[in-house]
Amino acid sequence: MHFIKDISVSTRMSIVFTLFLVSFCGVAQPNLHELIQEQTKDYVLNTLINDADADTQVSVRQLDARITVPKCAQAFEFESPNYDPRLSNISVKVSCPHLNWFTFVNASVVTIQKVVVSADTLSPGALLTSQNIALADVSKNSLRGSAFRSVEEISGARLKRRVRPGTVINASMLCFVCKGDRVTISAIAGGLSIQVYGIAEQDGTLGDTIAVRNISSDKRIVATVASTDRVTINI
């Protein structure tokens, strides 16, 4: 009986030691699949996206468990030669050059950006103010055309078409100076500025060149839109 008891105790101690050894080795050995996932996420965020102004969420698809990942003494390298910022799915090549090993990892990217949207249903000709436009979080991949990042940037502009609440406002929808508007023409020559009044003959947003008729001389000139009521020319 004593002999059997001693064998039982010895067996239990052996099992405990084996479990401890397995547990210890599991902690000591890095999970290379998880390591590649984490490093792929860092690569996408810090190298491909690299936009401090945007809130970017990256989800890396789990590497197939059947893929054997080697220990790479020189660190894994990452590249995405076909990267297109307009797409939400990215394929990243992960390689260990000195072992001539590589695999591909897929990542999904959603970038949230604050842009100006309409707060109400607005009709053509509506004057944009802080009362009818606001900032909203929008997926960057869904944006079409140029969007605006501040309400102040387009306050005073007018809409050229009807929009519904939540519509992202872009430059093609607006005119800062609209056809028929009375504007100040600033003629800049060296350090001097001469101002006369004119009538816009075309719609234009900031930076656009439009045709304007000088009220005093009745001459048609080409000027650059500087604000909602001013255009400039260089002479």
C-alpha positions as CSV (number, residue, x, y, z in Angstrom):
1,M,0.0,0.0,0.0
2,H,2.8,2.4,0.8
3,F,4.4,1.6,-2.5
4,I,1.2,2.3,-4.4
5,K,0.7,5.6,-2.5
6,D,4.3,6.7,-3.4
7,I,3.7,6.0,-7.1
8,S,0.5,8.1,-7.0
9,V,2.2,11.1,-5.4
10,S,5.1,10.8,-7.8
11,T,2.7,10.7,-10.8
12,R,0.8,13.7,-9.6
13,M,4.0,15.7,-9.1
14,S,5.1,14.7,-12.6
15,I,1.8,15.9,-14.1
16,V,2.0,19.2,-12.3
17,F,5.6,19.7,-13.5
18,T,4.6,18.9,-17.0
19,L,1.7,21.4,-17.0
20,F,4.0,24.0,-15.5
21,L,6.6,23.4,-18.2
22,V,4.0,23.6,-21.0
23,S,2.6,26.8,-19.5
24,F,6.1,28.3,-19.1
25,C,7.0,27.5,-22.7
26,G,3.7,28.9,-23.9
27,V,4.6,32.2,-22.3
28,A,8.2,32.2,-23.5
29,Q,7.4,31.4,-27.1
30,P,5.9,34.4,-29.1
31,N,2.8,33.8,-31.1
32,L,4.1,34.7,-34.6
33,H,0.7,34.8,-36.2
34,E,-0.5,37.4,-33.7
35,L,2.8,39.3,-34.1
36,I,2.3,39.6,-37.8
37,Q,-1.3,40.8,-37.3
38,E,-0.1,43.5,-34.9
39,Q,2.8,44.6,-37.1
40,T,0.6,44.6,-40.2
41,K,-1.9,46.9,-38.4
42,D,1.0,49.3,-37.4
43,Y,2.3,49.3,-41.0
44,V,-1.1,50.2,-42.5
45,L,-1.8,53.0,-39.9
46,N,1.7,54.6,-39.8
47,T,3.0,54.0,-43.3
48,L,0.1,53.7,-45.7
49,I,-2.5,55.9,-44.0
50,N,-0.4,58.3,-41.9
51,D,-3.1,60.9,-41.4
52,A,-3.1,62.5,-38.0
53,D,-6.3,64.4,-38.8
54,A,-8.4,61.3,-39.5
55,D,-9.8,58.7,-37.1
56,T,-8.8,55.4,-38.8
57,Q,-9.9,51.9,-37.8
58,V,-7.9,49.0,-39.1
59,S,-9.0,45.4,-38.8
60,V,-6.4,42.7,-39.9
61,R,-7.8,39.3,-41.0
62,Q,-6.5,36.4,-38.9
63,L,-3.6,34.5,-40.6
64,D,-4.5,31.0,-41.6
65,A,-3.5,28.7,-38.8
66,R,-2.1,26.2,-41.3
67,I,0.6,28.7,-42.4
68,T,3.9,28.1,-40.7
69,V,5.5,31.4,-39.8
70,P,9.3,31.2,-39.3
71,K,11.3,33.2,-36.7
72,C,12.8,36.1,-38.7
73,A,16.1,37.2,-37.2
74,Q,16.1,40.4,-39.3
75,A,12.5,41.3,-38.6
76,F,9.6,41.0,-41.0
77,E,9.2,43.4,-43.9
78,F,5.9,44.9,-45.1
79,E,4.9,46.3,-48.5
80,S,1.7,47.0,-50.4
81,P,2.7,47.9,-54.0
82,N,-0.9,48.0,-55.3
83,Y,-2.2,50.2,-52.4
84,D,-5.1,52.5,-53.4
85,P,-6.3,54.9,-50.7
86,R,-9.8,54.9,-52.2
87,L,-10.3,51.2,-51.4
88,S,-11.2,49.9,-48.0
89,N,-9.5,46.5,-48.4
90,I,-5.7,46.3,-48.5
91,S,-3.4,43.4,-49.3
92,V,-0.1,43.5,-47.5
93,K,2.9,41.3,-48.4
94,V,4.8,40.2,-45.3
95,S,8.2,38.7,-45.9
96,C,11.4,37.5,-44.3
97,P,14.0,38.1,-47.0
98,H,16.9,36.2,-45.6
99,L,14.7,33.0,-45.4
100,N,13.1,33.7,-48.8
101,W,9.6,33.4,-47.1
102,F,6.5,35.5,-47.6
103,T,2.8,35.5,-47.2
104,F,-0.1,38.0,-47.8
105,V,-2.3,39.5,-45.1
106,N,-5.6,41.3,-45.8
107,A,-6.6,44.4,-43.8
108,S,-9.9,46.3,-43.8
109,V,-9.6,50.1,-43.3
110,V,-12.4,52.5,-42.3
111,T,-11.3,56.2,-42.0
112,I,-13.7,58.6,-40.3
113,Q,-13.4,62.2,-41.2
114,K,-15.3,65.3,-39.9
115,V,-16.8,67.1,-42.9
116,V,-19.5,69.7,-43.4
117,V,-23.0,68.4,-44.1
118,S,-26.4,70.0,-44.5
119,A,-28.4,70.1,-41.3
120,D,-31.8,70.7,-43.0
121,T,-33.4,70.2,-46.4
122,L,-32.0,73.2,-48.4
123,S,-33.2,74.6,-51.7
124,P,-31.1,76.1,-54.6
125,G,-29.9,79.6,-53.7
126,A,-30.0,78.9,-49.9
127,L,-27.3,80.9,-48.0
128,L,-25.2,78.6,-45.9
129,T,-24.8,79.6,-42.2
130,S,-24.0,77.8,-39.0
131,Q,-27.7,77.4,-38.6
132,N,-28.2,75.1,-41.6
133,I,-24.9,73.3,-41.9
134,A,-22.8,71.3,-39.4
135,L,-19.9,68.9,-38.9
136,A,-20.5,65.1,-39.0
137,D,-18.4,62.0,-39.0
138,V,-18.3,60.4,-42.4
139,S,-16.4,57.4,-43.9
140,K,-13.7,58.9,-46.1
141,N,-14.1,56.1,-48.6
142,S,-17.7,57.3,-49.2
143,L,-16.7,60.8,-50.0
144,R,-17.1,62.0,-53.6
145,G,-15.4,65.2,-54.7
146,S,-13.9,67.7,-52.4
147,A,-15.4,68.1,-48.9
148,F,-15.0,70.9,-46.4
149,R,-13.7,70.5,-42.9
150,S,-15.0,73.6,-41.2
151,V,-18.4,75.4,-41.2
152,E,-16.6,78.8,-41.3
153,E,-14.9,77.8,-44.6
154,I,-18.2,77.9,-46.6
155,S,-20.4,80.2,-44.5
156,G,-21.9,82.8,-46.9
157,A,-21.7,80.6,-49.9
158,R,-24.9,79.5,-51.7
159,L,-26.2,76.2,-52.9
160,K,-26.7,75.5,-56.6
161,R,-29.1,72.6,-56.1
162,R,-31.5,71.1,-53.5
163,V,-30.0,68.9,-50.8
164,R,-31.4,66.7,-48.0
165,P,-30.3,66.6,-44.4
166,G,-27.0,64.9,-43.9
167,T,-25.7,65.5,-47.4
168,V,-22.0,66.1,-47.6
169,I,-21.4,69.5,-49.1
170,N,-18.7,69.7,-51.8
171,A,-17.4,72.4,-54.1
172,S,-19.5,71.5,-57.1
173,M,-22.7,72.3,-55.1
174,L,-21.7,75.8,-54.3
175,C,-21.0,79.2,-55.7
176,F,-19.2,81.7,-53.4
177,V,-20.0,84.3,-56.1
178,C,-23.0,83.5,-58.2
179,K,-24.0,84.8,-61.6
180,G,-25.6,88.2,-61.3
181,D,-24.0,89.0,-58.0
182,R,-22.7,92.5,-57.4
183,V,-19.0,92.1,-56.4
184,T,-16.0,94.3,-55.5
185,I,-13.2,94.1,-58.1
186,S,-9.8,94.6,-56.5
187,A,-7.2,95.4,-59.1
188,I,-3.7,94.8,-57.6
189,A,-0.6,96.6,-59.1
190,G,2.6,96.3,-57.1
191,G,1.7,97.5,-53.6
192,L,-1.4,99.4,-54.8
193,S,-5.0,98.2,-54.8
194,I,-7.8,99.8,-56.8
195,Q,-11.4,98.8,-56.2
196,V,-14.4,99.1,-58.5
197,Y,-17.7,97.4,-58.6
198,G,-18.8,94.7,-61.1
199,I,-21.4,92.1,-61.9
200,A,-20.5,88.4,-62.0
201,E,-21.3,86.7,-65.3
202,Q,-20.5,83.2,-64.0
203,D,-20.7,81.1,-60.9
204,G,-17.5,80.5,-59.0
205,T,-16.0,79.0,-55.8
206,L,-12.9,80.2,-54.0
207,G,-9.9,80.3,-56.4
208,D,-12.0,80.0,-59.6
209,T,-11.5,82.4,-62.4
210,I,-14.8,83.9,-63.7
211,A,-16.0,86.5,-66.1
212,V,-17.0,89.8,-64.4
213,R,-18.4,93.0,-66.0
214,N,-17.0,96.3,-64.7
215,I,-20.0,98.5,-64.0
216,S,-18.2,101.8,-64.6
217,S,-16.5,100.9,-67.9
218,D,-18.9,98.1,-69.0
219,K,-15.9,96.1,-69.9
220,R,-15.8,92.3,-69.4
221,I,-12.7,91.0,-67.5
222,V,-11.5,87.7,-66.0
223,A,-11.0,87.7,-62.2
224,T,-10.3,85.3,-59.4
225,V,-12.9,84.6,-56.7
226,A,-11.5,85.7,-53.3
227,S,-14.6,85.7,-51.1
228,T,-18.4,85.8,-51.3
229,D,-18.3,89.4,-52.4
230,R,-14.9,90.1,-53.8
231,V,-12.8,89.1,-56.9
232,T,-9.2,90.1,-57.7
233,I,-7.2,90.8,-60.8
234,N,-3.5,91.5,-61.3
235,I,-2.5,94.4,-63.5
